[in-house]
Amino acid sequence: MEALRGFIDPFLNTLGKYLPNAFGALIVLILGWLLIELLAKGLRALLGKIKLDEKLCCGKEDCQHAAGKGFSSVLVTFFRYLLLLCLLLLVLDVLGVKGVLDPVLKMFDQFMLAVPNIIAALLIGVIGYIIASAASAVVATLVSALDHWKAKLGMAESFSLARFVGQIVFIFVFVPVLIAALDVLKIEALSKPAIDMLQSLMLAVPKILSAAIILAVAYFVGRFVTAVVSDLLKNLGIDAVPGKLGLESSFSKFTLSKVIGGVAMFFIMLAALVSAVEKLQMAKLSELLGQLTLFAGDIALGLVILVIGSLLAKAAHSAMCAAGSSLFMANLARVAIIGLVAAMGLRSMGIADDIVRMAFGLTLGGVAVAFALSFGLGGREAAGKQLEDWFEKLRKK
């Protein structure tokens, strides 16, 4: 009996020592949990009353279906778990558990020191988002009248100029606010790379806008210029040139004036693209596009030379036939002109100068040989008579 009492008495003493703390911790846990639930419901009701999610979404339809998943729900959940963490630490303190919780308490203290900065950053971000969304909506409303000109400007129906301008305004307003919010956190490992990235974005946005404006202006000016040039060339009768060259089948679906207008549009946009890339300060790409522009210009000049040469060759052929020359000589003249012009066109394109010189030499040589053979074979009897006359005169002398 004494042995049993010796075992039970220490157990009862220990239980009596910790039982009040356990009951106290249980009461604190229940009351604290009820209080946290009341505070969470109160905060959710307050955020719903001020319609925080609707203000952040600016009335967008996709946000109307996100009830319970918006920013207010996230804020309430964060608030609830933060209070639960405080409650658990209080319960553990009531139970007398201290040494084990030192690392947790230290981490919690550091977190609590950062909470004011986090709350301040969240407030700055939320306020900045609301202001940026409102400014974007106002500007989009003011610019919405320009959407009626989309068809006249050649824009796609899916593109909204008002929405595009509104997004640009949103970026210009919200990004500086976001930089300020990250700076308030004072967490160098997180905020410094993000701030550097956002600052780089803000520095790049004006350059991107300048490049976009250059391309847009070039596009609209190019459309006007090409329309004027196409109409002018059409009135000058240039659409009849392919028929004179025997190329009617190649131009059955489009006219020559439209082709020239398209080429002019290509060069206008290419020049604008070079200027836009220079604004973006992309040196390598700008140099590459500059070389492409020069090469395209050489190709266009070579094609013009070939077209003019073809016209001259056909005109010479027709003139010689009309003057009574033989068909062989007329064809020979046309081939010689086309060979000369082809050499000039290929040389202006910068295509293998040595090969062009060789081809040109072979062409002229072939023409000369053909002429000599034709004269020699066709005029053999006349040449024999002429030689007999010369020999007869020499004998008389």
C-alpha positions as CSV (number, residue, x, y, z in Angstrom):
1,M,0.0,0.0,0.0
2,E,2.8,2.4,0.8
3,A,4.4,1.5,-2.5
4,L,1.2,2.3,-4.4
5,R,0.8,5.6,-2.5
6,G,4.4,6.4,-3.3
7,F,3.6,6.0,-7.0
8,I,0.2,7.8,-7.1
9,D,1.1,10.8,-4.9
10,P,3.8,12.2,-7.3
11,F,1.5,11.6,-10.2
12,L,-1.3,13.5,-8.6
13,N,1.0,16.3,-7.5
14,T,2.3,16.6,-11.1
15,L,-1.2,16.4,-12.5
16,G,-2.4,19.0,-10.0
17,K,0.4,21.3,-11.0
18,Y,-0.3,21.2,-14.7
19,L,-4.1,20.6,-14.7
20,P,-5.0,24.3,-14.0
21,N,-2.6,25.4,-16.8
22,A,-4.2,22.9,-19.2
23,F,-7.7,24.0,-18.3
24,G,-6.6,27.6,-18.7
25,A,-5.0,26.9,-22.0
26,L,-8.2,25.1,-23.2
27,I,-10.4,28.0,-22.2
28,V,-8.0,30.5,-23.8
29,L,-8.0,28.4,-27.0
30,I,-11.8,28.2,-27.2
31,L,-12.4,31.8,-26.4
32,G,-9.6,33.0,-28.7
33,W,-10.9,30.9,-31.6
34,L,-14.4,32.2,-31.1
35,L,-13.1,35.8,-31.0
36,I,-11.0,35.2,-34.1
37,E,-14.0,33.9,-36.1
38,L,-16.0,36.9,-35.0
39,L,-13.3,39.3,-36.1
40,A,-12.8,37.5,-39.4
41,K,-16.6,37.6,-40.1
42,G,-16.6,41.3,-39.2
43,L,-13.7,42.0,-41.5
44,R,-15.3,40.1,-44.4
45,A,-18.6,42.0,-43.8
46,L,-16.7,45.3,-43.8
47,L,-14.8,44.6,-47.0
48,G,-18.0,43.4,-48.6
49,K,-19.8,46.6,-47.5
50,I,-17.1,48.8,-49.1
51,K,-17.1,46.5,-52.2
52,L,-13.3,46.2,-52.3
53,D,-13.3,43.4,-55.0
54,E,-15.6,45.4,-57.3
55,K,-13.5,48.5,-57.0
56,L,-10.3,46.5,-57.7
57,C,-11.9,44.8,-60.7
58,C,-13.4,48.0,-62.0
59,G,-16.7,46.3,-62.9
60,K,-15.1,43.7,-65.2
61,E,-17.4,40.7,-65.9
62,D,-14.7,38.0,-65.2
63,C,-14.4,39.4,-61.7
64,Q,-18.1,39.2,-61.0
65,H,-17.9,35.4,-61.0
66,A,-14.9,35.3,-58.6
67,A,-16.9,35.8,-55.4
68,G,-15.0,34.5,-52.4
69,K,-11.8,34.3,-54.4
70,G,-11.0,38.0,-54.6
71,F,-8.6,40.1,-52.7
72,S,-10.9,40.5,-49.7
73,S,-11.0,36.7,-49.2
74,V,-7.2,36.6,-49.3
75,L,-7.0,39.4,-46.8
76,V,-9.5,37.8,-44.4
77,T,-7.7,34.4,-44.6
78,F,-4.3,36.1,-43.9
79,F,-5.8,38.0,-40.9
80,R,-7.4,34.8,-39.5
81,Y,-4.2,32.7,-39.7
82,L,-2.2,35.6,-38.2
83,L,-4.5,35.8,-35.2
84,L,-4.5,32.0,-34.9
85,L,-0.7,32.0,-34.7
86,C,-0.8,34.6,-31.9
87,L,-3.4,32.5,-30.1
88,L,-1.3,29.3,-30.3
89,L,1.7,31.1,-28.9
90,L,-0.4,32.4,-26.1
91,V,-1.8,28.9,-25.4
92,L,1.7,27.5,-25.3
93,D,2.8,30.3,-22.9
94,V,-0.1,29.4,-20.6
95,L,1.0,25.8,-20.6
96,G,4.5,26.9,-19.6
97,V,6.2,25.7,-22.7
98,K,9.0,28.2,-23.2
99,G,12.4,26.9,-24.1
100,V,11.2,24.9,-27.1
101,L,9.4,27.9,-28.5
102,D,12.4,30.3,-28.5
103,P,13.2,29.8,-32.2
104,V,9.5,30.1,-33.1
105,L,9.1,33.2,-31.0
106,K,12.2,34.8,-32.5
107,M,10.9,34.1,-36.0
108,F,7.5,35.4,-35.0
109,D,9.0,38.6,-33.6
110,Q,10.9,39.2,-36.8
111,F,7.7,38.6,-38.7
112,M,5.8,41.0,-36.5
113,L,8.4,43.6,-37.1
114,A,7.9,43.2,-40.8
115,V,4.1,43.2,-40.6
116,P,3.8,47.0,-40.5
117,N,5.9,47.2,-43.7
118,I,3.9,44.5,-45.3
119,I,0.6,46.2,-44.5
120,A,2.0,49.5,-45.7
121,A,3.2,47.9,-48.9
122,L,-0.2,46.2,-49.4
123,L,-2.1,49.5,-48.8
124,I,0.2,51.4,-51.2
125,G,-0.2,48.6,-53.8
126,V,-4.0,48.5,-53.4
127,I,-4.4,52.3,-53.5
128,G,-2.1,52.5,-56.5
129,Y,-4.0,49.7,-58.3
130,I,-7.3,51.4,-57.7
131,I,-6.0,54.8,-59.0
132,A,-4.3,53.1,-62.0
133,S,-7.5,51.2,-62.8
134,A,-9.6,54.4,-62.5
135,A,-7.2,56.4,-64.7
136,S,-7.1,53.6,-67.2
137,A,-10.9,53.4,-67.4
138,V,-11.2,57.2,-67.7
139,V,-8.7,57.4,-70.5
140,A,-10.2,54.4,-72.3
141,T,-13.6,56.1,-72.1
142,L,-12.2,59.3,-73.6
143,V,-10.4,57.5,-76.4
144,S,-13.3,55.1,-77.1
145,A,-14.5,57.4,-79.9
146,L,-11.4,56.4,-81.9
147,D,-12.6,52.8,-82.2
148,H,-15.1,53.9,-84.8
149,W,-12.2,54.7,-87.1
150,K,-10.7,51.2,-87.0
151,A,-12.1,50.1,-90.3
152,K,-11.0,53.3,-92.0
153,L,-7.5,52.9,-90.6
154,G,-7.3,49.3,-91.7
155,M,-7.2,47.9,-88.1
156,A,-8.6,44.5,-87.2
157,E,-12.0,44.3,-85.5
158,S,-10.6,42.5,-82.5
159,F,-8.1,45.4,-81.8
160,S,-9.4,48.0,-79.4
161,L,-7.5,51.3,-79.5
162,A,-9.2,52.5,-76.3
163,R,-8.2,49.4,-74.4
164,F,-4.7,49.6,-75.7
165,V,-4.3,53.2,-74.6
166,G,-5.9,52.4,-71.2
167,Q,-3.4,49.6,-70.6
168,I,-0.5,52.0,-71.4
169,V,-1.9,54.5,-68.9
170,F,-2.3,51.7,-66.3
171,I,1.3,50.7,-66.7
172,F,2.6,54.3,-66.4
173,V,0.5,54.8,-63.2
174,F,0.8,51.5,-61.5
175,V,4.5,50.5,-62.0
176,P,5.9,53.6,-60.1
177,V,3.4,52.8,-57.2
178,L,4.5,49.2,-57.3
179,I,8.2,50.2,-57.0
180,A,7.3,52.4,-54.0
181,A,5.4,49.5,-52.4
182,L,8.3,47.1,-52.8
183,D,10.7,49.8,-51.5
184,V,8.6,50.0,-48.3
185,L,9.1,46.3,-47.6
186,K,12.8,47.0,-47.0
187,I,13.7,43.4,-48.0
188,E,16.7,43.8,-50.1
189,A,16.9,40.2,-51.4
190,L,13.3,40.5,-52.7
191,S,12.7,44.2,-53.4
192,K,16.0,45.2,-55.1
193,P,15.8,42.8,-58.1
194,A,12.1,43.5,-58.5
195,I,12.7,47.3,-58.3
196,D,15.6,47.1,-60.8
197,M,13.4,45.1,-63.2
198,L,10.5,47.5,-62.9
199,Q,12.8,50.5,-63.4
200,S,14.3,48.9,-66.5
201,L,10.7,48.4,-67.7
202,M,9.8,52.1,-67.1
203,L,13.0,53.2,-68.9
204,A,12.1,50.9,-71.8
205,V,8.4,51.9,-72.1
206,P,9.1,55.3,-73.7
207,K,11.5,53.7,-76.2
208,I,8.9,51.1,-77.1
209,L,6.2,53.7,-77.4
210,S,8.4,55.8,-79.7
211,A,9.1,52.7,-81.9
212,A,5.4,51.9,-82.0
213,I,4.5,55.4,-83.0
214,I,7.1,55.4,-85.7
215,L,5.8,52.2,-87.2
216,A,2.1,53.3,-86.9
217,V,2.8,56.7,-88.6
218,A,4.8,54.9,-91.3
219,Y,2.0,52.5,-91.9
220,F,-0.7,55.1,-92.3
221,V,1.5,57.4,-94.4
222,G,2.6,54.4,-96.4
223,R,-0.9,53.4,-97.1
224,F,-1.7,56.9,-98.3
225,V,1.4,57.2,-100.4
226,T,1.1,53.8,-102.0
227,A,-2.6,54.5,-102.9
228,V,-1.6,57.8,-104.5
229,V,1.3,56.2,-106.4
230,S,-0.8,53.2,-107.6
231,D,-3.6,55.5,-108.9
232,L,-1.0,57.8,-110.6
233,L,0.7,54.8,-112.3
234,K,-2.6,53.3,-113.3
235,N,-3.7,56.6,-114.9
236,L,-0.3,56.7,-116.8
237,G,-1.2,53.3,-118.3
238,I,1.6,51.3,-116.7
239,D,-0.8,48.3,-116.2
240,A,-0.5,47.7,-120.0
241,V,3.3,47.1,-119.8
242,P,3.1,43.4,-118.9
243,G,1.0,42.8,-122.0
244,K,3.7,44.5,-124.1
245,L,6.3,42.2,-122.6
246,G,4.1,39.1,-123.0
247,L,3.6,38.6,-119.3
248,E,-0.2,38.8,-119.2
249,S,-0.5,35.4,-117.4
250,S,1.8,36.5,-114.6
251,F,-0.3,39.6,-113.9
252,S,-3.7,38.0,-114.2
253,K,-4.6,38.3,-110.5
254,F,-3.0,41.7,-109.8
255,T,-1.9,44.8,-111.7
256,L,1.6,46.2,-112.1
257,S,0.5,49.4,-110.4
258,K,-0.5,47.5,-107.3
259,V,2.8,45.6,-107.4
260,I,4.8,48.8,-107.5
261,G,2.6,50.2,-104.7
262,G,3.3,47.1,-102.6
263,V,7.0,47.4,-103.2
264,A,6.9,51.1,-102.1
265,M,5.0,50.1,-99.0
266,F,7.6,47.5,-98.2
267,F,10.4,50.0,-98.4
268,I,8.6,52.6,-96.3
269,M,7.9,50.0,-93.6
270,L,11.5,48.7,-93.8
271,A,12.9,52.2,-93.3
272,A,10.5,52.8,-90.4
273,L,11.5,49.5,-88.9
274,V,15.2,50.5,-89.1
275,S,14.3,53.8,-87.3
276,A,12.2,52.0,-84.7
277,V,15.0,49.6,-83.9
278,E,17.4,52.5,-83.6
279,K,15.1,54.0,-81.0
280,L,15.2,50.7,-79.1
281,Q,19.0,50.9,-79.2
282,M,19.5,47.5,-80.7
283,A,22.7,48.1,-82.5
284,K,23.2,44.7,-84.1
285,L,19.7,44.4,-85.3
286,S,19.8,47.9,-86.6
287,E,23.0,47.2,-88.6
288,L,21.4,44.0,-90.0
289,L,18.3,45.8,-91.1
290,G,20.4,48.6,-92.7
291,Q,22.2,46.0,-94.7
292,L,18.9,44.4,-95.7
293,T,17.6,47.8,-96.8
294,L,20.6,48.4,-99.0
295,F,20.4,44.9,-100.5
296,A,16.6,45.3,-101.2
297,G,17.4,48.6,-102.9
298,D,20.0,47.0,-105.1
299,I,17.5,44.2,-106.0
300,A,14.8,46.7,-106.8
301,L,17.2,48.7,-109.0
302,G,18.3,45.6,-110.8
303,L,14.7,44.6,-111.5
304,V,14.0,48.1,-112.9
305,I,17.0,47.8,-115.2
306,L,15.8,44.4,-116.4
307,V,12.3,45.7,-117.1
308,I,13.6,48.7,-119.0
309,G,16.0,46.5,-120.9
310,S,13.3,44.1,-121.9
311,L,11.2,47.0,-123.2
312,L,14.2,48.4,-125.2
313,A,14.9,44.9,-126.6
314,K,11.3,44.5,-127.7
315,A,11.2,48.0,-129.2
316,A,14.5,47.4,-131.1
317,H,13.2,44.1,-132.4
318,S,9.9,45.7,-133.6
319,A,11.8,48.6,-135.2
320,M,14.2,46.4,-137.1
321,C,11.3,44.1,-138.4
322,A,9.4,47.2,-139.5
323,A,12.5,48.6,-141.3
324,G,12.7,45.4,-143.4
325,S,15.7,43.8,-141.6
326,S,15.8,40.0,-141.5
327,L,14.2,38.2,-138.6
328,F,17.5,36.7,-137.7
329,M,19.2,40.1,-137.3
330,A,16.2,41.4,-135.3
331,N,16.4,38.5,-132.9
332,L,20.2,38.9,-132.7
333,A,19.8,42.5,-131.7
334,R,17.2,41.6,-129.1
335,V,19.4,38.9,-127.6
336,A,22.4,41.3,-127.5
337,I,20.4,44.0,-125.7
338,I,18.9,41.6,-123.2
339,G,22.3,40.1,-122.5
340,L,23.8,43.6,-121.9
341,V,20.9,44.7,-119.7
342,A,20.9,41.4,-117.7
343,A,24.6,41.9,-117.0
344,M,23.9,45.5,-115.9
345,G,21.0,44.4,-113.7
346,L,22.8,41.5,-112.1
347,R,25.8,43.8,-111.4
348,S,23.6,46.4,-109.7
349,M,22.2,43.6,-107.5
350,G,25.8,42.7,-106.5
351,I,25.4,39.1,-107.5
352,A,28.8,37.6,-108.2
353,D,30.5,40.2,-110.4
354,D,33.0,37.8,-111.8
355,I,30.3,35.4,-113.0
356,V,28.4,38.3,-114.5
357,R,31.4,39.5,-116.4
358,M,32.1,36.0,-117.7
359,A,28.4,35.5,-118.7
360,F,28.4,38.9,-120.4
361,G,31.6,38.1,-122.3
362,L,30.2,34.7,-123.4
363,T,27.0,36.4,-124.5
364,L,28.7,39.0,-126.7
365,G,31.2,36.4,-128.0
366,G,28.3,34.1,-128.9
367,V,26.6,37.0,-130.7
368,A,29.8,37.9,-132.6
369,V,30.4,34.3,-133.6
370,A,26.8,33.9,-134.7
371,F,27.1,37.1,-136.8
372,A,30.4,36.0,-138.3
373,L,29.1,32.6,-139.2
374,S,25.9,34.0,-140.7
375,F,27.9,36.5,-142.7
376,G,30.5,34.0,-143.8
377,L,28.0,31.3,-144.8
378,G,25.4,33.5,-146.2
379,G,27.8,35.9,-148.1
380,R,30.3,33.4,-149.4
381,E,29.4,33.9,-153.1
382,A,29.4,37.7,-152.7
383,A,32.8,37.6,-150.9
384,G,34.2,35.4,-153.7
385,K,33.1,37.8,-156.4
386,Q,34.6,40.7,-154.4
387,L,37.9,38.9,-154.2
388,E,37.9,38.1,-158.0
389,D,37.4,41.8,-158.7
390,W,40.3,42.7,-156.5
391,F,42.6,40.2,-158.1
392,E,41.5,41.3,-161.6
393,K,42.4,44.9,-160.8
394,L,45.8,43.8,-159.5
395,R,46.5,41.9,-162.8
396,K,45.6,44.9,-164.9
397,K,48.1,47.0,-162.9
